[in-house]
Amino acid sequence: MATVCLHHNHLKVSDSTMSDNQFQNVPVLHRFDNNETFFIPQNHLLGQCRHVGEFEKLNQIGQGTYGIVYRARDMKNGKILALKRMRIEKLKDGFPISSIREINLLRSLKHPNIVEFKDVAVGKGLDNVFLVMEYCEQDLATLIDYKIHFTESQIKCIMQQLFSGLRHLHKNYIVHRDLKVSNLLLTDKGQLKIADFGLARRYGFPSEPMSPYVVTLWYRAPELLFQSTNQSTAIDTWAAGCIFGELLLQKPLLPGRTEMQQIDLIIELIGTPTDKIWVGFSKTPIAQSYNVKKQPFNNISHVFAGVSNAGIRLLNMLLIYDPHKRATAEDCLQSSYFKESPLPCDPKVMPSFPQHRNSR
């Protein structure tokens, strides 16, 4: 079968096994090897993208890891959607694998707490490719910046939805690798959506080495900071722990400015790592080249003095050095913290914050 891909409003094909009578009354295409013009049957095309001109851009609402996000109106039905322009810098190398990976992952994910992928829209060339996504009215980062005070019941609602979305990702062998409050969206119905899958990866067993330079610094797990290349879903649950702490404190939990300072802040919070509590710690590249400071105490219960014992246990399950011992999303959903008073509120009664919506 021919391999087909987009190339500046044309398609290229890498196979020449079709007979002449197959190339009648079909689109003009070009060969990779010698740029020869010929035809390809319609049944070898996998679909057509919408033109970006079918959407009215209203305003820019954010910037993800790999592209700018706009609020837009679908001219066909008037619905408000989000358009994420893919950041494509090296056209000579073809369509970026990161963009293909993000599209494929989003197409495979259907869950109430994961942002819904709708379509792909294209302009005149590969530098004008957009992901069409569902529109969410606000993100957690903006609400925190505006000093919105969430009640404990609302925090439980948010975290329960986050763990539900993460459980779905991890059950499908996907690790997000860039969880942070700006990538958590909220609809006006109180539904949380995990967004921005530009750094997400599928993983398998045994796991393949991946770059440790992922996840925004404040939410980066210890195994990444100490430059371990064996990543797992535990890097997502560490980030979820940082988000949980941020919601409780109404400010970033570990706001380091450099990687070394980030390590120091983690040590101040949960103590100095050792091989006893984190198997293999001393063999990590940073542990071998950097003398970590000595701090023997876990200070989570001190920092979160007003949180119940069940809440402290959940924080300790998430903010633990050894990724093999760190809580899974399923573990977190079973936590007694979500079963004690005050119970998580229903998403439908979450405040909608119309004054802070992404609709400027």
N, C-alpha and C positions, 0 to 999 in steps of 0.2 A: 504494500500500500504506500502511496506517496505521503511524504511528510510535508505538511502545509503550515506556513506561518505568515503573519502580517509583515509587510515591508513598504512603508510610505504609500498607503492606499492600494498597493498591489499585494499579491501573494507570491511566494517563491515555493518551488517544489523541488525535492531532492531525489526524485525517482523518474526514470524515463522508460518504464516498462509498459506504458499504455499504448494501445494500437491507435492508428490514425483516425478510425471511425469514432473513437471516444471523444475526440476533441472538437466536436461539432456543436455550434450554438451554445458555447459556454464562455465564461470570462477569460480575458487575456491574462496570462501569467508569465512569469519569467523563471528561468532555471538559475540555480545557485552558481553552477560551474562556469558557464559561458554567456549568461544573460540572454540566452536564446528565447524568443517569444513563442509561446504555444498555448494550448488550451487545456483545461482540466474539467472533468465532469462535475456537475452540481452535487452529485451524491458523495463526492469526496470533500466537500466543504462542510465544516462543522457548525455553521451558523453565521449570522451577520450582526455586527455591532450597530447600535444606534449612533446617529450623528450628534455631536455635542451641541449643535445648533438647535436641537429640539428641546434644549433646557435653557431657561433664563437664569443666569447667575444673579443672585440677589446681594450677597455679601460674603466676605471671607470670614469663616468662623473658627479656624484653627489651622495648625500645621503639625502633621504627623511625622513619624520617623522618616517616611519616604515620600512625602508629598503634602501639598496644600489642600485644605478642605474648604469648600464653599457651600453655602446654603443656596438652593436652586429650586426653581419651579418647573415641573414637567409640563411643557406646553400642550401635550396631548390631553391630559386630564386635570391639570391644575394642582396636582399634589406637590407638597413640599418635600424635597429630598436633599441628600447631601452628596456633593460631587467631590471626590478626592482625586486631584490631579497627580498622576504618577511622576515621580522625579526620575527623569531619564537623561543622563548626562553624556553617555558615550554611545551615540547612535551607530558608530562604526562597528560596535560589538554586537549589534542586534538588540532585540527586546530583552531587558534585564531579567535575569533569573529570579531576582528578589520579587519583581512584580508578578511574574508568572506564578511563583510560589504563593504569594499572598492571594491572588485570584483563586487558585486551586483550593487553598485552605478554606477561604470564605464560602466558596460554592459548596463545600462538603459539610458546612456547619449550619445546623438549624436548631436553635435553642432560644427560649425567651430572654435569656440573659447574655446573648451574644448579638452584636449588631448585625442586622440582616443585609446581605449582599443582594442587590437587585439586578444589575446589568453592567456592561462595559460600554462606554461612549467614546467615540474617537473623533478627532478633528482631521486636519489635513495630513498629518504624519505621525511618526512614532513619538514625537515630542508633545503630542496632544492626545493623551490617553487618560481617561477618567474612570474611576470606579464609581458606580451609582449605588448609594447606600440609603438605608432608611435614615430619616432625620430625627435627631434627639434634641430636645429643647435646651439642655444645659449639660455641663460636665462638673464633676466633683471639685476639680481644682478651682474653677471660677467661684463656686459657692463658698469654698474654704477661704479664698482670697477676700470675699465680701463679708467674712466673719459670720457666716451663717452658723447658728448654734443648733446642732442636731441633738435631739433628746436621745437617751439611751435606747428607747424603743425603736426610734428611727435608725440609729446606728446598727442595731441588731438586724433590722430589715435590710439595710444596705449590705451588710456583711454576709447575711444568709444568701442573698441573691448572688453576690460575688462568688461565694463558695459553690453555689449551684452551677454557675457558668464554668468555673474552673473544673469542677468534677466532670462536666461534659467534655471539655477540652482534653483533659487527661485520660479519660476513658477512650477517647479517639486518638490517643498517642500524639497529642499536640501539646507543645510547651510554648507559652506566649512569649516569654523572655523580655517583656517590656511593660510589666504592670506598674501603673502609677495612677494618681488621682486624675490626671488630665486625660487618661485613656479609659476612664470610667464615665460613661454618659448616663444621663437620667432623662426619661421621657416625662411628659406632663401627667402621665398616669402613675408615676412613681416607680417605673420599671428601670432597673439598672441594666446597662448594656456594656459588655467588654468590647473595646474597639482597638483599632490600629494593630494590624497583624503583620506589619512590615518586617518584624524580626522573628516572627513565629516559625517554628520548625516542627516537622514530624520527627519522632524518635523511635528507635527500635531496640532490640536486645541481640547482641551486646550493643551498647550505645556507642555512636561514633563521636570522636572528638569534635567540639565546636568552639568557636572563639569565646574567650571569657569576657570580652569587651562588649557586653550587652547589658541591658537594664539600666535605666537612669540611676546615677550614683546613689541617691538617697534610698533607693529600694533594692540595691544590689546585694545579693546573698554573699555570705562569707566565702563560700567555695569559689565564687567568681573573683572576689577581691584578692584572694590568695592564689589566683590564677590556675585553678583546676580546670581542665578541659572536659571533664566528665560531667556534663550537665544533665539534670533530670527535672521532673516537675516540681521538685523541692525549691527551685529558684523562684517559682511562681508563688508558692505558699509563704516563703520568706517575705516577698514583696507584699503579699496580702496582710501579713502580720504588721508590716510597717504602715500600711494603709489603715488598718484597724487602730493602731496606736495614734496615728495622725487625726483620725476622727474623734477619738477620746480626748486628746489633748488640744484639739483645734489648732494645731501647728505641726509642721514636719517633725517626725520622731527622731530621725538621724540625718540632719542637714549638713553633711560633710562637704567641704569645698575641694578636697583632693582625696585620692584613694587612701593615702596614709591616714588622713584625718578621719575618713569614714571608718577605717579599721579601729582607730582609737575610740571613736564614739560608740561603736558596737561593744568594745571591751569595757568601756565605762558602764554600759547598760547591763551586760550579761556576764562580765568577767573575762579573764584571759583564757583562750583556747589551749587545750593540751591534748596529747594523744589519748589520755584516759577518757575524755568526754567527746573527742572527735578522732576517730581512728584514721590514721594516716596524715594527721595535721602536719607533723614535723617534716613530711616529705613534700609538701607543697612548695612551689618556687619562692613565694614571698616569705614563708616561715624560715626557709634556709638562708635568706639574705637580709632579713629585717628582724631586729630584736624587739619583739612586741612587749609593751609595758605590762607590768605585773599588777593585776587587780583581781583579787580572788572572789569578789562578791557578785551575786546576781541582784541587781537593783530594780527589777521590774515592779515588784510590789511597792517599793518606795516611790518610784516615778508615777505609778498609777494608784495612788493611795485611796482614791474614792471608788475603785472598781471592785466588784464582788470577787470572792475566792474563785468562783467558776470562770470569771472573766480573766483573772490572773493566770489560771491554769491554761486557758486557751492561748493567751499571749506567750506563755512559756512553751507551749507545744509548737508554736509557729516560729518563735525567735530562738532557735536552738542551732548550735554550730553544725553538728553532724547531719548532713542532708538525709542520711538513711534513717535517722531517728525523728526527723521533722514530721509534723502532722501532715496527712493528706487532706485534700478538700473533703473527702468523705468523712474522715475523722472529725473534721471541724463541724460539719453539719450535724453530727451526733453529739456535739458538746452540750453539757448540761447548761451552759450559759444561755442557750437559746430556748431553754425549757423553764427557766426561772423568771420570776417577776422582776422588772416589767417584760412582758413577752414582746417579740418582734411585732411591730404594727403591720397591718395589711398594706401592701404597696399602694393600693387605691386611695389610702388616706394620708399618704406622704404629701407634704407641702409641695406646691408646683413652682414657686418662686418666679412668677411671670416678669418681675422687674429685672431679673438677671438672665433672661433667655438669650440664646445666640441668634438674635433677630434684628441686630442693629442695621 
